Amino acid sequence: MVKLKKFGIVRTSVLVFAAMLTGITAGCTKKEDIDISKQKKYSNISLSWWGTDARNQYTLDAVQTFENLHPNIKVETKYSDWTGYEKRMDIEVASATEADVMQINYAWINKYSDTVQKFYDINELSDIVDLSQFSDDILEYGMEDGKLEAIPIALNAMTPYYNKTVFDSYNLEIPKTIQDLYKAAEVMSKDGVYPLSCANKGLWFLCVSLEEAKSGKHIYDDSNNIKFDEENLSDVIKYGVDLVENKVVPDLSSYDKNNISTGVYAGALMWISDGDNSFANAKENGYDIVIGDYLYDEDIKKTEWYVKPATMYAISANTEYPEESAMLLDFLLNSKEMAEKQGIEKGIPVSKKADEILKEENLLQGIQYDAYKKLDENMDIVTKVSPYFENSDIIQSFYDCVNKVLYTDYTTEQASKDLMEVLKRESK
């Protein structure tokens, strides 16, 4: 039942009549037939997300459609680009002023569930949110302490994208192994060209994957306990230093995304969901962009790679309107209107209904879809990543450690101690 806000003194007879009416209609009302207008005048809820101008526009259009379908629900929208979004979320969650429905990062489930304000258990709203559209494996990503705190929008994996035109110009095959990248760097570096580039989390993911394959253990176990020791972290830092020193990847401080479109970066390790947007200009410049294999060390002959939710939706535990928020959440995940507007901009949707709609509309295509097919073909070898793996403080510490070893007299052993301290602090 929709929770009613207090509007003052209400006559008992009215309440009795409302209760009788609810009892009469409850047995024959489906979730899609819920009519908020019969229960209150207006429900004001809010929705927050981050993204590009294109994402902002189609989401605003979708919200307008939702409001047209439910004229008694008003949705306040709060959005920005990625920069500063997490910091704003930190403040809002701490002050219990977060949006009713919010786009969140996978790592935030653990981060914010440690606070007083937790996410709403969506299982309690399953009469409104159609959870049957998601497999148990997909919903497991949003489970915390037995509660469904978020639902993935799509799956994501770090993916090697290559400019085949540039590799062809050097008579080089598309890399399959780390050794292939080093060989390509020997040829390309004289022209200031890098065979691979890594922004944000890419280098961290790659270096940890190489160490996991070599050591035979994961950085975190299934319960998110740290399994790496300082020696493992020292090796992770060494991988990063070596890749930069040998010009396989550009210096961490000089990364420029614009170099992807000009061919200065002949490859890029980035999320599936970033593919089409990141390579649009490169395609316009006549470059042929292809998907590469997940990288591994040919001496080890084992690939360790990761899968995670691209982004997720959650409902605030502080919402005054859980049912209306659930209606919006279901619309965002499962409706035809949202699926058509969003397409694959946030990744290939994991909602069965949304996926079917995109297939019917012939919208599952492009390099981003090619990257998703690569993931789908390799689901037997990829590992569900720990939410702590994307912790921004851990990744920043890794970058700082690599830079200290590269540009000061800091040793990898000293740097690994620093990184372990941050890992322990942030993985509680």
N, C-alpha and C positions, 0 to 999 in steps of 0.2 A: 504494500500500500504506500502511496506517496505520502511523505511526511509533510504535515501542514505547519506552516509558520503561525505564530500567535498574532492575530490581528485585533485582539481585544476581547470583549465579552460576547459570547455566542449563546443564544437561547438554547436550553436543553432540548426543546422540541425539534429544533433544526438538526442538532447532533443526532438525535434518535432517528429522524427521517433519513439523514445521510448514512447512518449505519445500516438501516434497513435496505436502502438503495444499493449500498455496496454489497450487501449479502446477496441480493437478487441478481446482480450483474456479474459477480466475481466468477461464477462457474462458467459463464459463456463468453468471457472476454479474453481474447488472445493478446499477446504482448504487442503485436503490430497494430491492434485496434485501440490501444490506450489513448484516451482523449483527455488531456490535461485540462482542457477548458471546462470540463464538468466538475473539476475539483478545486481549482484556484484561478485567479485572474492571470497572473504572470509568474513565471519562474525565471530568474536571472542567473545564468551560469556563465562560466568563463572557460576559454580554451587557449592554451599557449603552445607555441612551437618555434623552432628555428629553421632557417632555410634561406634560399635565394629569393629574388623578386618573383621568379616564376612560381615557386612553391607558395609564396605568400598569396599570389593572385588566385591560383586555383583553389587554395584552401578557403580564402575569403568567399569565392564564388560558391563553394560547397556549403559553407556556413549559411549563406543566404538561401540556398535551396532547402537546407534543413529547417530554417526558420519559416519558410513558406509552407513546408509540410506540417510544421508544428507552430502555428502562429502564437501560441501562448507561452512559448519558450524563447527567451531572448539570450543570445550568446555574445558575450564580450570577448573580443579577440586580443591576444597579447603575443607579439611575435618580433623576432629580430634575427640577425645573422648569428652564426655560431659564436663569434667573439663576444665574450662576456655573458653568454646565456647561462653557463653553469654557475658563475658567480652570483648572478641574479637569482638562480634557483636556490643556491645556498641561503641567501638572505630571506627569500620568501618562505622556504620550508622552515627555517629557524623561527620565523615570526608567524607561521601558520597563515600566510597570505597567498599561498600558491594557487594556481588556477584549479577549477573543479576537474577539468580534463586536461591532461598535459602530455606532450611528447617528451619522452625521457630517453636517456642513454642507458644501455644495458647495465653499465657499472653502477648506476645510481640506485638500483634496487637495494644492494647491500649498503651503500653509502647512506641513504636516507632512511632505511629501515632501522638504523642504529639510533635514530633520533626519536624524540617523543612522538612526533607526527609521522605516522606510517601511512602507506597507501591503503586504499579501500580494498577489501577482499572481494574481487569481482565474482567469485563463486556465489556470493550472496545475491548477486544481480543476474544470475543465469536465466531467469525467466524473461529478461529483457535483452541481454547480450547473448547472441547465438553462439555459444561455445562449441557447438557441434561442427562448426566450420573450420576448426583447428584440431590437428592431431595432438595426442597426449605429449609427444616429443616436443612439439612447438610450445604448448602451454607450460611445459616444464621449465622453460627459460624464465618464466615470470613467477615461479613458485618460490616462496620464502616462508619458512616455518609453517608449512602446510596451507598457506594462503596464496591465492592467485593475485599478485600485486600489480601485474602488468601483462599485456599481450603484445607479442611481436607484430610488427607490420610486415617485415620481410626478413630474410636471412642475408647475411653478409660474410664475405671473406676477403682478405687481402689478396689481390689478384695481380699478376704481372701482365701489364699491357706493353706491347712493343710496336715501334714504328718500323714496319717491315721495309718500307722504302729506304730508310737510312741503313738498316742492316744489309739490304741488298747492294747498296752503293759501296759497301766495304767487302762484298762477297762473303758475308757471314750468315750462318744459319741462326734462327731464333734460338736463344739460350734455353737449355733444359736444366743445366746444373750451375752451381756457383763457379766451377772451373771455366765454364763457357763464358761467364760474365767477365772473369779476369782476362781471358784471352781476347775478348772483344775490347776491353779497356786498353790493352797494350796497343791495339791498332787505332782506336778512336781518340785516345787522349791527346795525341799530337795535334789534333784539330780542335781540342777543347770540347769534345763530345763525350757524353757519359752514357754507357749502355743501360744504366738504371738510375732512377731517382726515387727518393723516399721522403715524403713529407709526413710531418706529425708522427704517427705511430708506426709507419711502415718499417723503418730500420729496426726498431725495438722488436717488432713481430718477427722479422727475418732472422735477427741474431739469436733470439730465444729459440726459434724453431731449429736452427742449426745445432745449438747446444743440447736441446732435448733429444735430437736424433743421435748425437754423438754420445751423450751420457746415458741414454736409455731411460731417463726419468723426466717427468713433467715438472715445471716450475711450481705448479699447485696440484694437489691431489683432488679427488672428487668432492672432498669436504672443504676445499679452498684453504687447506693448510700448506704452508711453504715447504717445498721439498728440495729446492736448490740450496746449496751451501755457498760460502764465499768463493770457493774455487770455481763453481759453475758460473757465478756472476762475473768472475774475472774473465772467464772464457767468452761470455756474452759481450763484455766490453771490448775484448781483443778483436772479436769479429767486427764490431763497429769501427774500431780504429783502423783495422786493416783494409776494410772496404773503402774508407775515405782516403787513406794514404795511397792506395793503388788506383785511385780515380775511377773506381767502379761506380761509386755514387758521389754526388757533389758534397762539398763541405756543408755541415749541418746548418751553419749560419748564413750560407749563400743561396739556399734553395729558392728558386723562382719558378712558380708554376707556369709562367708565360713561356719558359723554355721548352715546354712540352709541344706547343703548337709550332715552334720554329725548327724543331729537330735537334736542338742542342742536347736535349734529353732524349735519347733513342728508346728509352723505356721508362716505365713508371710503375711503382708498386703502390696500389691504392685500392680502396673499397670498390666492390661491385657497383654499389649505388652511385659512385662518382664517375663512372665510366663515360657515359654519353656526354655529360656536361664538360668534362675535362678535356675530351678529345674532339669536340665539335670544331674548334678552330683549326686543329691539325688536319682534319678531314677536308675542310674548306681550302687548306693550302695544298691539297693534292696528295697527302700522305695516306698510306694504307696502314691502318691500325689493326693489330691482331692480338689474340689472347695467347699467352704462353703457359707452359706447364708450371705447377707449383715447384719452387726451387728446392734443390737438395744438393748435398755434397756427394760427388760420385765415388769418393773413397768409402763412404758409409752406406750408400745405396739404400737409404731409408728417408722417406719424406714425413716430416711432422708439420702439419698445417692446421688452421683453426677456422671454426665457424662460430658465428654469434648472430644475435638479432641485429638487423640494420638500425632500427630505432623501435621504440615501443610506445604504447599508450597506457597511461595509468589514470586512475581517479583518486583525487585527494580524499584522505580519511576525514578531512575537516569539512567536506562539502555539506551544505544544508539540503542539497537536492540530489541524492544518490540515484534515484530512478531516472530523473531527467538527464543527469550526466551519463547514465548507462545508455539511454536512448541515443545521445550524441555519439558515444563511443561505438555503439553497434553500427550507426550510420557511417562513421569514418572507416570502419574496418570491412563492413559487409555489404554496403549499399551499391547498387548499380550506378547511382549518380556520382558517388565519390570515386568508384573504381574508374569510371570513364574520364573524370577530370584529372585524377592523379596519374593514371597510366602506370608506368614503371619508374617514375621519378624517385620514389623512395625505395626502389628495389622491386623484385618480383613478389607480389603479395602472397602471403602464406594462407590467407583466407581462401578456402575452396571456392566460395561463391565469387569472390573478386577475381580469382584466377580464371574461372570459367568465363566470366564476362569479358576479360581481356582477350581470351582465346577467340571468343565469338566475334569480337570487334577487330581481330587481327592486329592487336596492339603489342603482342609479345615478339618484338624484333629489335635489332640494333646491337651494338657492341656490348651494351650492358646485359642484354639477354644472353649473348654469347658467353659472357663471364659467368652468368648464373648457371648456364648449362655445364660449364667446366666444373663448378662446385657440385652440381647434381651428379655428375659422373664420378666424382671423387668423395662422395659422402662416406664411403667405407674407410677412408684413410684420414679424414679430418677429425679433429678433436673439439669438443665443446669448450670454448674458452672460459676461464674463470672471470667473473665480473671484475675482480681486482686487477686483472691483466691490463685493463685499459685505464687504470687510475692515473689521472693527469700528473700527480706529484711524483709517482714512480717513473713515468716516462720522462718527465723533465729531469729527474735525478740521473737517469741513464744518459740523456743528452749531455748533461753537465759533466758526468764522469768521462765520457768519450772525449769531450773537448779539453778537459784537464790533462788527460793522457796525451792528447795530440799536441797541445800548445804550452804545457808546463812540464815540470820535472816530476809530476805525479805519476806513480806506478799504477798498474792495473790492480795490484793487490790492495793498495790504499783506496783506490776508487771503488773496489768491490765491497770494502767495509762500509763506505758511505752509502752505497746502493742498498746493502743489506739492512742498514738502519732504517732507511726510508721504507723498504719493503715490509719490514716487521711493523713499523708504525702505521702504515696505511692498510695492512692486511688483517686487521683485527675485526 
